[in-house]
Amino acid sequence: MWDNAPLLRNIANALVASSALAALYGVAYYTVHLPGLFPLQSVELSAAPQRVVAEDVLQMVRDETYGNFLPWISIT
């Protein structure tokens, strides 16, 4: 096995590739979980609410918006 250069090269390439992917995943995970990266600054309605009270819409937005721009990622 130790004298099989192509096999050793393939193993080394696989280890380097998996290390690079793990590093990229770590950087992406860290970046997305930074607090304040995608803060929600405002909510704009395109038309006035007709079947609900505007205060109810405002309360729902306040209750349901949290975290960052990516809702499937929770910030702890």
Secondary structure, 3 states (H helix, E strand, C coil): CCCCHHHHHHHHHHHHHHHHHHHHHHHHHHHHCCCCCCCCCCCCCCCCCCCCCHHHHHHHHHHHCCCCCCCCCCCC
